[in-house]
Amino acid sequence: MLRNKGKAMGFLGALGAVALVLALYVPGFAQANGAKTLTILHTNDTHSAMLPFGHPALPGPFAGLKGIPGAGSGPGAMSAGRAADVRETGGIARMATLIKGLRAGNQNVLALHAGDVFVGSFEFNKYLGYPELKIMESLYDAMTLGNHEFDLGVDTLAGILGGQIAGGPPVTLPLLCANMRLDDTFLAGIVQKSIIKDVGGVKVGIFGMTTEDEQNYSAEMIARFSGDPFTVAGTQAHMLRLAGCEVVVCLSHMGTAADLMGLADNVPGIDIIVGGHSHDLFDEAIERGGKIVVQAGSHGRFLGQLRINYTPGVGVSLVDWRLHAVDSHVKPDPPLQARLNVLRAGIVQDPRFGPVYSRLVALVGKDIDKDWPATGPNRDTPLGNLVTDAMKWAVEQAGFEVDCALDALGFVAYGIPAGKVVGNDVLRAVPYGYDPVSGLGFKLLVVPMPGMLILGGLEYSTSYVEYMSDLSIQASGMTYAYDSSRVPQMFGGPGRLEPMSVMIDGEYVAANLDKPYMVVMTEQVFKFLQAIVASQGIELVSFPTGILEYNAVRDYMRSLRHVVYESEGRVRDIR
């Protein structure tokens, strides 16, 4: 089903109100005669990867090493048997060539983006997404807003879309989001819930949905959720049917789990779900609940092409679905490439950044994958181990005494590929947050945490592991084990964490429940943890280090020079 499975996002408790929409669906009646074939081109989670990934071969003794076969969130181009392959992958200039070519070679074409254009590269940190959205105007028919579009707040997003921040014309690409209340903001009139397009005489309704997983948002944005998302989706589909739409597309940034078990299984009126958020690269289109579900990975490395037949009185049927690799076999669009060269030069000339596309950081022997191994008990990941080791190392280098470092898997983004690694590769691994002074992301904090709170946090993080990996805790200086076959404490069970497995610096935490351990974490993990414990009347304190997460990882890799990281069993599922 999925070629590369990224983060599987949760939506627990969100299906409770779905029954309310079941009575709303009234089938639309087609007016056209005869079947028509429609083509839907789609991408998702491009994360400002405007420039291609290019990873020169390793020198000397590393020259024969290969990427990890089937690396889940590492570059799809670095697969088994392709040692020292220097092909470039991705890049919006190549994507433009593909979209334009497929539009010219097919009739009745829609091009859709399923969200998360923002955050993930120096291109975003310099230009805040504006040039990319302006380029997308000529390529796409609509885009749904992803959670990262809201990272800088509603007012900043409005300033970007309106052109005020960049000093240019407004973005005219149709932007969709049905399950956020935005009418009282500057986004009113800019962001729509749905649009209707005439595609070769077929009336196609498209509505947008974004994830409501709270760990992805500020408190301000959480307050803007407009209720049960599947009820909202059912209402939107019903309204589009009443408007005479013969084909209804949900442009979803909710993740594959929600797309299948929520939208496909429970929401009537939808024909096609074009997905995003979970970074899943499908092997084939999924037909489920009378709907067609597709997703095309992440970072613009693939373009999906879905062809369907619409037959009046019958509805939608799948013709075929395929992926187009966006790599060096595709020639970049020349005028667009010239624009990108100017943007890249602006980044390199910015004193905050410098030669982040060319200056060597380290040599990496094989892909440092974001995901844990597909088989076996290990639930630590190569990237999680690298990042937490770097956090602990950097803080200790600055003179702080710490016991361990923790990070949530959802706050690292993209594996670091084998080869010569540069700054942009590091930022793609830890891209989240935005500090306007440095142009980088999260800062590191030292937080005193009693042993009892650490055990409670680990039990909480393992409670959802079968639904999402985002909350999985990665660690340096700490090891632990859990049993995912057991019922979590929060659901009335005995709990999943093995308390006597939790060790920090060789010490059993369960024997020191009141001891305050000094824990390194990012400011975002601290905010999320603080929000959880605040309901129990607990207030955490933190000590700023002034160290940026990006700098910590970059400088740690430089100190190693030759970097090889694997899953070590720091975290284990002993079911």
Helices and strands as residue ranges (DSSP letters): E 2-4, H 19-22, E 36-43, G 60-62, H 92-105, E 109-113, H 122-127, H 130-136, E 142-144, G 147-150, H 154-161, E 175-176, E 191-192, E 194-199, E 202-210, G 214-216, H 219-222, H 229-242, E 247-253, H 256-257, I 258-264, H 265-266, E 272-275, E 281-282, E 286-288, E 291-294, E 302-311, E 315-325, H 334-349, E 360-364, H 382-397, E 404-408, G 409-411, E 419-422, H 423-429, E 443-450, H 451-462, E 473-476, E 478-482, G 489-491, G 499-501, E 503-504, E 507-508, G 509-511, E 516-522, H 523-534, E 543-548, H 549-560, E 562-563, E 571-573
